[in-house]
């Protein structure tokens, strides 16, 4: 896998993600998609992709999160998810988990909010998309994971709710990744 391969696989991944967003009922909220994320299983591949993506953008964050480096690359030419531009790609270096498929894994949508916890964010999502109550309660085939990942210097709470099905994932959080990075860099 390399940058070129990922460019070719983006179209199919994008269509799957858009269908999943619609199934979740999130399409009517007109949420921004602040980044898409990759999954790789070895450090050499992660380093190769970091170098290749750096030729098509700029690394705006290289932070340790949950014990591993995670790069955020702001692309010169954004990816397109339907009519939505995605400016950034998240490239986590591998952890001890092995992914069955390497490549595009998820997108993250921004639901502007002051939520400080996953419960608050879930309540806001359910208020806007009532059908998500069943999903978040675990009463469907869609897996839900709530987390609050945090970088070393992060100052903004960014609770995240991940919806997983069909080998892909859509995450929702209150703050744009570029805003989070700026909060890390503030003195």
C-alpha contacts under 8 A as a table, 3 or more apart, distances in Angstrom:
res1	aa1	res2	aa2	distance
1	X	4	X	7.99
1	X	5	X	5.83
1	X	6	X	7.20
1	X	45	X	7.79
1	X	103	X	7.65
2	X	5	X	5.31
2	X	6	X	6.33
2	X	48	X	7.53
2	X	49	X	6.21
2	X	52	X	7.66
3	X	6	X	5.13
3	X	7	X	6.28
3	X	49	X	6.40
3	X	52	X	6.11
3	X	53	X	6.72
4	X	7	X	5.12
4	X	8	X	6.46
5	X	8	X	5.13
5	X	9	X	6.26
6	X	9	X	5.09
6	X	10	X	6.00
6	X	103	X	6.79
6	X	104	X	7.43
7	X	10	X	5.31
7	X	11	X	7.83
8	X	11	X	6.73
9	X	12	X	5.78
9	X	13	X	6.35
10	X	13	X	5.07
10	X	14	X	5.77
10	X	104	X	7.50
11	X	14	X	5.10
11	X	15	X	6.33
12	X	15	X	5.21
12	X	16	X	6.32
13	X	16	X	5.14
13	X	17	X	6.12
13	X	104	X	7.02
14	X	17	X	5.12
14	X	18	X	6.11
14	X	80	X	7.95
14	X	81	X	5.72
14	X	82	X	7.62
15	X	18	X	5.14
15	X	19	X	6.23
15	X	81	X	7.90
16	X	19	X	5.22
16	X	20	X	6.23
16	X	168	X	7.94
17	X	20	X	5.04
17	X	21	X	6.07
17	X	106	X	7.93
17	X	107	X	7.75
17	X	168	X	7.22
17	X	169	X	7.65
17	X	170	X	7.32
18	X	21	X	5.07
18	X	22	X	6.22
18	X	81	X	7.29
18	X	82	X	7.49
19	X	22	X	5.11
19	X	23	X	6.16
20	X	23	X	4.90
20	X	24	X	6.19
20	X	170	X	7.80
21	X	24	X	5.19
21	X	25	X	6.35
21	X	26	X	5.39
21	X	27	X	5.74
21	X	170	X	7.22
22	X	25	X	5.00
22	X	26	X	5.93
22	X	27	X	5.04
22	X	28	X	7.96
23	X	26	X	7.72
24	X	27	X	7.82
24	X	131	X	7.79
24	X	132	X	6.90
25	X	28	X	6.52
25	X	129	X	6.38
25	X	131	X	7.47
25	X	132	X	7.78
26	X	29	X	5.52
26	X	30	X	7.56
26	X	31	X	7.63
26	X	129	X	7.22
27	X	30	X	6.00
27	X	31	X	7.54
29	X	128	X	7.99
31	X	109	X	5.99
31	X	110	X	5.80
31	X	111	X	6.17
32	X	84	X	7.22
32	X	109	X	5.63
32	X	110	X	5.47
32	X	111	X	7.74
33	X	36	X	7.82
33	X	84	X	7.08
33	X	85	X	7.35
33	X	86	X	5.89
33	X	107	X	6.85
33	X	108	X	5.67
33	X	109	X	4.39
33	X	110	X	6.25
34	X	86	X	5.69
34	X	87	X	6.51
34	X	88	X	6.49
34	X	107	X	7.85
34	X	108	X	6.12
34	X	109	X	6.17
34	X	110	X	6.76
34	X	176	X	5.83
34	X	177	X	6.31
34	X	178	X	7.96
35	X	86	X	5.57
35	X	87	X	6.38
35	X	88	X	4.65
35	X	89	X	5.31
35	X	90	X	6.69
35	X	107	X	5.84
35	X	108	X	5.67
35	X	109	X	7.73
35	X	177	X	7.39
36	X	86	X	7.21
36	X	88	X	6.67
36	X	89	X	5.04
36	X	90	X	6.11
36	X	104	X	7.43
36	X	105	X	7.69
36	X	106	X	5.74
36	X	107	X	4.17
36	X	108	X	6.30
37	X	89	X	5.61
37	X	90	X	4.50
37	X	91	X	6.13
37	X	92	X	7.90
37	X	104	X	6.01
37	X	105	X	5.79
37	X	106	X	5.31
37	X	107	X	6.11
38	X	89	X	7.57
38	X	90	X	6.35
38	X	91	X	5.52
38	X	92	X	7.07
38	X	102	X	7.37
38	X	103	X	5.19
38	X	104	X	4.52
38	X	105	X	5.35
38	X	106	X	7.21
39	X	91	X	7.15
39	X	92	X	6.79
39	X	94	X	7.56
39	X	99	X	7.03
39	X	101	X	7.83
39	X	102	X	5.27
39	X	103	X	5.39
39	X	104	X	6.46
39	X	105	X	6.10
40	X	43	X	7.98
40	X	45	X	6.90
40	X	46	X	6.38
40	X	92	X	7.68
40	X	93	X	7.06
40	X	94	X	6.07
40	X	99	X	7.07
40	X	102	X	5.01
40	X	103	X	6.53
41	X	45	X	7.64
41	X	46	X	7.98
41	X	93	X	7.95
41	X	94	X	5.36
41	X	95	X	7.83
41	X	97	X	7.76
41	X	98	X	5.73
41	X	99	X	6.44
41	X	102	X	6.98
42	X	45	X	5.64
42	X	46	X	6.43
42	X	93	X	7.47
42	X	94	X	5.84
43	X	46	X	4.96
43	X	47	X	6.05
43	X	93	X	6.16
43	X	94	X	6.33
44	X	47	X	5.14
44	X	48	X	6.18
45	X	48	X	5.01
45	X	49	X	6.12
46	X	49	X	5.18
46	X	50	X	6.06
46	X	91	X	7.26
46	X	92	X	7.52
46	X	93	X	5.71
46	X	94	X	7.58
47	X	50	X	4.97
47	X	51	X	6.27
48	X	51	X	5.22
48	X	52	X	6.21
49	X	52	X	4.96
49	X	53	X	5.84
50	X	53	X	5.29
50	X	54	X	5.98
50	X	71	X	7.79
50	X	91	X	7.32
51	X	54	X	5.10
51	X	55	X	6.73
52	X	55	X	5.39
52	X	56	X	7.12
53	X	56	X	5.10
53	X	57	X	6.23
53	X	58	X	7.89
53	X	73	X	7.14
53	X	75	X	7.83
54	X	57	X	5.07
54	X	58	X	5.42
54	X	59	X	6.44
54	X	73	X	7.09
55	X	58	X	7.64
56	X	75	X	5.85
56	X	76	X	5.73
56	X	77	X	7.44
57	X	73	X	6.17
57	X	74	X	5.33
57	X	75	X	4.06
57	X	76	X	4.74
57	X	77	X	7.78
58	X	73	X	5.33
58	X	74	X	5.28
58	X	75	X	6.54
58	X	76	X	7.71
59	X	62	X	7.11
59	X	71	X	6.62
59	X	72	X	5.74
59	X	73	X	4.27
59	X	74	X	6.30
60	X	71	X	7.63
60	X	72	X	5.76
60	X	73	X	5.77
60	X	74	X	6.43
60	X	181	X	7.74
61	X	70	X	7.72
61	X	71	X	5.50
61	X	72	X	5.05
61	X	73	X	7.19
61	X	181	X	6.70
62	X	69	X	6.38
62	X	70	X	5.74
62	X	71	X	4.54
62	X	72	X	6.65
63	X	68	X	7.98
63	X	69	X	5.46
63	X	70	X	5.50
63	X	71	X	6.60
63	X	151	X	6.38
63	X	152	X	7.12
64	X	67	X	5.78
64	X	68	X	5.11
64	X	69	X	4.50
64	X	70	X	6.18
64	X	151	X	6.19
64	X	152	X	6.48
65	X	68	X	5.58
65	X	69	X	6.38
65	X	70	X	6.60
65	X	149	X	7.13
65	X	150	X	6.25
65	X	151	X	5.02
65	X	152	X	6.92
66	X	149	X	7.45
66	X	150	X	7.71
66	X	151	X	7.92
68	X	92	X	7.38
68	X	93	X	6.31
68	X	94	X	7.34
68	X	95	X	6.69
69	X	92	X	6.17
69	X	93	X	5.64
70	X	90	X	6.89
70	X	91	X	5.69
70	X	92	X	4.13
70	X	93	X	6.00
71	X	90	X	5.75
71	X	91	X	5.03
71	X	92	X	6.11
72	X	88	X	6.44
72	X	89	X	5.70
72	X	90	X	4.64
72	X	91	X	6.33
73	X	88	X	5.37
73	X	89	X	5.22
73	X	90	X	6.50
73	X	91	X	7.78
74	X	87	X	5.63
74	X	88	X	4.38
74	X	89	X	6.63
75	X	78	X	5.51
75	X	79	X	7.96
75	X	87	X	5.52
75	X	88	X	5.72
75	X	89	X	7.36
76	X	87	X	7.84
77	X	87	X	7.49
78	X	85	X	5.64
78	X	86	X	5.20
78	X	87	X	4.63
78	X	88	X	7.28
79	X	85	X	5.80
79	X	86	X	5.01
79	X	87	X	6.62
80	X	83	X	6.46
80	X	84	X	5.64
80	X	85	X	4.80
80	X	86	X	6.01
81	X	84	X	5.03
81	X	85	X	6.32
81	X	86	X	7.03
86	X	89	X	7.98
94	X	97	X	7.25
94	X	98	X	7.98
95	X	98	X	7.80
99	X	102	X	6.31
102	X	105	X	7.81
105	X	167	X	7.62
105	X	168	X	5.47
105	X	169	X	6.33
106	X	168	X	5.85
106	X	169	X	4.54
106	X	170	X	5.51
106	X	171	X	7.20
107	X	169	X	6.77
107	X	170	X	5.26
107	X	171	X	6.26
108	X	170	X	5.92
108	X	171	X	4.58
108	X	172	X	5.64
108	X	173	X	7.22
109	X	170	X	7.36
109	X	171	X	6.05
109	X	172	X	4.77
109	X	173	X	6.40
110	X	172	X	5.81
110	X	173	X	5.22
110	X	174	X	5.31
110	X	175	X	5.98
110	X	176	X	6.01
111	X	172	X	6.50
111	X	173	X	5.89
111	X	174	X	4.86
111	X	175	X	7.37
112	X	173	X	7.88
112	X	174	X	4.84
112	X	175	X	6.43
113	X	121	X	7.60
113	X	174	X	4.97
113	X	175	X	7.50
114	X	174	X	6.95
115	X	118	X	7.45
115	X	120	X	5.30
115	X	121	X	5.34
115	X	157	X	7.88
115	X	158	X	7.87
115	X	159	X	7.38
115	X	174	X	6.90
116	X	120	X	6.75
116	X	121	X	7.61
116	X	157	X	5.57
116	X	158	X	6.93
116	X	159	X	6.51
117	X	120	X	5.30
117	X	121	X	6.36
117	X	148	X	7.67
117	X	157	X	7.66
117	X	158	X	7.86
117	X	159	X	5.47
118	X	121	X	5.00
118	X	122	X	5.94
118	X	146	X	6.13
118	X	147	X	6.86
118	X	148	X	7.39
118	X	159	X	5.07
118	X	160	X	6.32
118	X	161	X	6.81
119	X	122	X	5.01
119	X	123	X	6.16
120	X	123	X	5.17
120	X	124	X	6.35
121	X	124	X	5.12
121	X	125	X	6.18
121	X	159	X	7.12
121	X	160	X	7.86
121	X	161	X	7.89
121	X	173	X	7.63
121	X	174	X	7.71
122	X	125	X	5.05
122	X	126	X	6.10
122	X	136	X	7.55
122	X	161	X	7.43
123	X	126	X	5.13
123	X	127	X	6.12
124	X	127	X	5.09
124	X	128	X	6.39
125	X	128	X	5.20
125	X	129	X	5.86
125	X	130	X	7.70
125	X	132	X	7.28
126	X	129	X	4.90
126	X	130	X	4.66
126	X	131	X	7.10
126	X	132	X	5.55
126	X	133	X	5.61
127	X	130	X	5.78
129	X	132	X	5.82
130	X	133	X	5.78
131	X	134	X	6.21
131	X	135	X	7.30
132	X	135	X	4.91
132	X	136	X	5.91
133	X	136	X	5.29
133	X	137	X	6.01
134	X	137	X	5.09
134	X	138	X	6.44
134	X	139	X	5.29
134	X	140	X	6.70
135	X	138	X	5.26
135	X	139	X	5.71
135	X	140	X	5.47
135	X	142	X	6.48
135	X	143	X	7.82
135	X	144	X	7.36
136	X	139	X	7.57
136	X	144	X	6.16
138	X	141	X	7.70
138	X	142	X	7.45
138	X	143	X	6.96
138	X	144	X	7.00
140	X	143	X	7.73
141	X	165	X	7.45
142	X	163	X	6.39
142	X	164	X	5.67
142	X	165	X	5.31
143	X	162	X	7.94
143	X	163	X	5.75
143	X	164	X	4.99
143	X	165	X	6.53
144	X	161	X	6.90
144	X	162	X	5.50
144	X	163	X	4.80
144	X	164	X	6.35
145	X	161	X	5.84
145	X	162	X	5.08
145	X	163	X	6.80
146	X	159	X	7.48
146	X	160	X	5.75
146	X	161	X	4.56
146	X	162	X	6.27
147	X	159	X	6.00
147	X	160	X	5.31
147	X	161	X	6.57
148	X	157	X	7.46
148	X	158	X	6.15
148	X	159	X	4.46
148	X	160	X	5.82
149	X	158	X	7.39
149	X	159	X	7.29
149	X	160	X	7.69
150	X	154	X	6.21
150	X	157	X	7.90
150	X	158	X	7.78
151	X	154	X	5.11
151	X	184	X	7.80
152	X	184	X	7.89
153	X	183	X	7.84
153	X	184	X	4.79
153	X	185	X	7.54
154	X	157	X	7.88
154	X	180	X	6.73
154	X	181	X	7.45
154	X	183	X	6.04
154	X	184	X	4.60
155	X	180	X	7.59
155	X	183	X	5.60
155	X	184	X	6.25
156	X	180	X	6.42
156	X	183	X	6.67
158	X	173	X	6.00
158	X	174	X	5.95
158	X	175	X	6.13
159	X	173	X	5.81
159	X	174	X	7.09
160	X	171	X	6.47
160	X	172	X	5.61
160	X	173	X	4.66
160	X	174	X	7.78
161	X	171	X	5.50
161	X	172	X	5.33
161	X	173	X	6.68
162	X	169	X	6.58
162	X	170	X	5.77
162	X	171	X	4.17
162	X	172	X	6.49
163	X	169	X	5.53
163	X	170	X	5.28
163	X	171	X	6.12
164	X	167	X	7.01
164	X	168	X	5.84
164	X	169	X	4.38
164	X	170	X	6.63
165	X	168	X	5.71
165	X	169	X	6.48
173	X	176	X	7.90
175	X	179	X	6.54
175	X	180	X	6.70
176	X	179	X	5.26
176	X	180	X	6.46
177	X	180	X	4.99
177	X	181	X	6.23
178	X	181	X	5.05
178	X	182	X	6.25
179	X	182	X	5.09
179	X	183	X	6.28
180	X	183	X	5.04
180	X	184	X	6.44
181	X	184	X	5.06
181	X	185	X	6.43
182	X	185	X	5.09
182	X	186	X	6.23
183	X	186	X	5.26
